[in-house]
């Protein structure tokens, strides 16, 4: 998906680390250049094992610094400072687990890490590694630390990995990184959102059967997190209520983590007086009527579970909606989508509903893109094209305002 994106005049640093995904840096650099940006590549020594500095230098028209100490004095002993002052944005793609750890702890043993410490511009890191490395507590802690420093984190994509495994860890496709970069520059404060309180829910819920097992769904939270990030970038005071996900909370967003539908309901009702409420979470409709305090053991014969209804958070919000408040719901459907969405829109007293048809290619759970239809209480209807989820988030905000 190649889009005409406004990067003319932007000065970008592109940091490339030692990952098999480094080969994608060449295409990303090309896309950034053809979108009008001036791009300065920087490589770690490990990155040169996967892609040649000559390749990135040729595509960028610039030399490619690697070591913190230059080969010749003419290259300058303070190059990392100069580059950190020059750039409008520093993109690190791919960002390895090793580099994330160094950045989180302030180490600077290469031109890339030294420049990151010197940079006054925003830094966008795009992790790429094996699934288990990405989920390791050390990596998650390092990402959380970087987020607390103000780094922007673009989560890796789910799919086949170099190890032969399948999971979350793939470097996002260059087109998706390009879209995220454009969003970073295009997200200027919106007078209609500045200072307004926005509540967003995201991710699944987990309904416990016993201390070991639970019932959940396939939601990853990506759409809700994109909405929270877009609203914060536009100047809103954003509260994100998140179910269990592997995502890093967006910078500038107050995040509360919940597990069950009951916990999410309690958290949502605490912040329900927000000016705009966007319910993007996939909340369980049913929960086990009784939760065993010990692990349910396997026995002969079948097991029957009795379920009870959970609190309908969206309907409760619609029933108590105050004048001037905007309430937005989501509907993920597999059949008769528009009819079901319209019924939900009016039955739950919503202002907008965002319809997802998970049978559509590129839409639904576990994707970095989405194709949605927006339905308004006043009868308006708009089909949005297939876009990245950050773009969908921006489009949703634009329309509900």
N, C-alpha and C positions, 0 to 999 in steps of 0.2 A: 504494500500500500504506500505509494509515493505521493506525497501531498505538497502543494506549493506553500511553503512555510516561511514566515517573515524573520529570517535571521540576518538580514543584510546589516553589515556594520558591527555585528557582535564578535567579540574576541573570546575564543574558547580555548581552554587547555584540555587536551584529551590524554589522560593517563592510561597506560596499558600495562597490565601485570602479567605474571607468568602463568597463564592458564591456557588450556587447549582452545578455549574460546577466543583467544587473542586474534585468531584469523578474522573474526568478525569486525575487528577494529578498522580494517582497511575499508570495508563497505560503509561503516559508520562515518569514518572521516570523509569519504566521498560524498555521502548524503549531507553532512554538515556544510561542506564546501559548496555544493551545488545549491544549498539553501541560502547562500550569501555570507556564511560565517568565515572569519579568519581563524584558522585552527593551528595551534602549536601542539604537536605530539610530544609526550614524555614517556619514556619506557623504564621499567625496572630491568635490572640485568637478566632476571629470569624470563622476561617477556621476549628477549632476543632469541631464546631457544625455540620459539613458536612462530615468530614473524620477524622479518628482516627490518632493521631501522631504515634501510634503503627504500623499502616499499612505502613506509609511512612518510619518509622524507620526500619522496618523489610526489606522492599524492598531495602533500601539504605545501610543498615548495619551501620547506624550512629544514634546518638541521634538527636532529632528534637527540636532545640531551638524555643521558642515562645515569652516569655516575655523578655523585655530588661534587667530586673534585674533577674539574675539566681536564681534558687531555692537553690543552694548550691554554696559557694565560689569557689569550685573546678572547676565549669564550666567556671569561669573567668569573670571578670567585664569588660573586653575589647574584648569580643568575637566578637562583631560586627566589630571591627577594624580588627581583625585577619582574619575573613571570607572575608571581603572586599579586603584584600591584597592577600588572597589565590586563589580566583576564577579567571578563564579566561573569564567567562561570567555569568551574573546573569539573569535568566529567571523568570519572575513573571507571573504565569499562574495558575489559572485565576487572573487577576488584576481587582478588583472591582472599582466602581466609587469613593468610599470612599478612597481607597488606592491611586488611581490616584491623588485625590485632596491633600492628605497628601504629596505625593512625589513632586507634583508641587510646594507646598508651604514650603517644607523643614521641615515638622513635623516628629518627630521620637518617637512615643509612643509604638513601638513594636520592637522586634528584626529584623523583616523584614525591616521596614522603616529606622531604625538606620543603618542597614548594607548597605542599598541602598545609604544613605548619605555618608558612609565611603568607598564605593567601588571605586576602580580605574579601574575596568574592564568595558567593555560595558554592558549595561542593556537593555534587550529585554522585553517589556511589552506586554501582550496579554489580552486586555480588554474583559470582559464578563459581560453582564448586559442586562436589558430589552432594547428593541429598542428605546423607547422614552428617557430613561436615557442616552443612548449612543449618541443620537442626541441633547441632551440638550446643550445650549450654554456654560454652565459651564463646562461640560465634554469636549466639543470640545476645549475650551480655555485651560483646563488643559493638554490635549494631545498636543496641539500646544506648550505650555510652556515646556513640557517634551522633545518634539522634538528639541526645541531650546537649551536644555541642552545637546543634543547628544543622548538621549534615542532612541532606535529602537522601532518602533510601528508596531505590527502585527495586522491588522484590524480584527475585529470579523467577523464570517461567517453569512450568511443569512439563516434563516430557522425557524422551530418551537422553541419557547422559553418557559421557565418554566411557564410564566404567561398565557400561552395559545394563545398568539399573535404569529404572524409570522413576522419576520423582521431581521434586522442586529443587532446582539448582542450575538450570540452563540460563545462560546470559540472554536477556530479552533480545529479540530480533532488532537489528539496527533501525528499522522503520519505527518500532515502538519507542526506542530510546530517543530518536529524533522528535517524535511527538511529545515526549515528556519534556525535552529541552525547550521546545516551542511553548509548551504550557507554562514552564517556569518563567519565561520572559513575558508571556501574554497575560499572566495572572496579576493584573493591576487591581488596586482597590476599587470596589464597586460602591458608589455612594448609597445604593439601596441595601447594601449588606454591612457596611462599616458600622461596628458597634452593636449590631443586632445579634441576638442569641439564637444559635442554630443547634438543634439536637439531631444527631444521626445515629442510627443503630446499624450494626454490621455483623456478618458472620452467622454461624449456626448456633443452636443450643444443644446441650447434651442432657438427656433425661436418664438418670441412673436407675438401673435394675438392681444392682448390688454394688459393692465397693470396686468391682472389677469391670463390669459391663455397663454399657449405656446405649441408648438409641439416639441417633443424630441424623444429619443429612449432608449433602455434598457441598454446601456453601463454603467458599474460601474467604469471604469478606472483602474481596478486592474492590467490588463496586462501592460498598459503603465507605471503605477507606479512601477511595478516590473522591467521593462526594465530600467527606470531611476535609480532605486536603484542599480541594477547590474552594470550599466555603471559607476556610481559614486564609487562603491566599488572597481572597477577595475582601478580607477585612472583618469577617464575622468572628464573634466569640463562639467557638465551636466546642461542644461536648460530644464525645464519641462513646457510645455504649457498645462494647464489642464482646461477642461470644468467642469461643476458643478458635484462634487462628494462628498461623505461623507468620503473620505480617508484623512489621514494625510500625508503631503508631506514627501518624504524620506529625511533622514539626508544628508547634504552635497550637496543638489540639489537646484539650483535657480529656484523657481516656480513662474509662472505667471498665474493668474486665468482669464478665459474668460467666456462669456456667449453664445454669438451667433456665427454662422459660420463666419460672417464678422469680429467680434472681434478676433476670433482665427486666421483668415487669416492675419490680421494686425500684430498680435503678432508673428506669424510664420515668416512672411516676414522680420521682424526686426532682427531675429536671423538665417536667412536662409543660411548664409555663413558658418555654422558649417561644420566640417569635415564629420560627420555622421548625417543623418537626418532619424529618425524613426517615421513614421506617424501612430501611433496606435489609434488615436482618431476616433470616429464614428461621422463624420461631416455631418450635414444635407445637402442633395442635393438640397432641395427647402426651400424657406422661404416665408411667406405671402407677397404678392406684396404691401400691405398697412397695416400698424399697426394702429389700432384705439387708440387714446389717452385716451379714456374713455372705461369703461367696455361695451362690446357688450351685449345688453339686449336680453332676450328671446322674440321672436315674433311668431306669427302664421306662419306656413309653414316652409320650410327647409331653411337652411343657406348655401350659396355658398361662398367659399373662393377661391380667385385667388392666385396662387403661381408663383414665379419666381425662376430661377436657382440661386444658390449661387455660389460664386467663387470656382472653382475646385482647391483647394490648392495644391494637389499632382501633378496635371498636370502642374500647374504653376511652381512648383519647378523643375519638370522634364525638362521643357522648358528652364530654366535658369541654369541648373546644370553645375557646373564648373568641369574642369578636376581634377580627384583625389577625388572628393566628392562621398560619398556613400549614395544612396537614397533608403530607404526601405519603402514599403507600406504594408497595410493589406487588405485582402479581406474576408469579412464575407458573406458566400453564403448559400443558401438553396437548390439549384439545379444546376447541371452542373458546380460545383465549380471550377474544374481545368481549364476548358475552359474559364470561365469568368476571372479567376485569370491570366491566361497567356495573355489574351487580354489586361487586365489592365497593366500588367507588361511591355509589349512592347509599348502600346499606350501612356503610361505616362512616358516612358523613365526611368524606375526603374532599379536598380541593383538586388534587391531581392523583392519578395512578399511573405507574410506569409498568407497562406490560412487557414481559419477557416470554418468548416462545422458545423453550429449550430444544425444540426439534430443529430450529434454524441453525445452519452452520455458523460457527463463530460466536454463538450466543449461549447464555446459560452459565452453569457452574464451571469453574476451573479453566476459564479462558481469559486472555488479556484483552479481548475485544467484546463488543456487545452490539446487538441490534434490537432497539426497543421502539415501542409505540407509546406515545404520551396521550392520555385522555384526561380532559378537564371537566369539572363539574358543569361548566356552562356549555358543554357540547363540543368544544374544540378538540381536534384530533390531529396528531402529527406522527408520521412514520419517520424515525431517524435512520440514516444509513448505517451500515456496519462501520464502527469506529472503535478506537482504543477506549478503554474504560475511563481514563482521565478526560478524554474528549466528550464522552457521553455525560460524565459528571458536570462538565462545564455547560453542556447544552441543557441539561435538566435545570440547573440553577438559573440559567438565562430565561428559560420559559416560565418557571414558577414566580420569577420576580416581575 
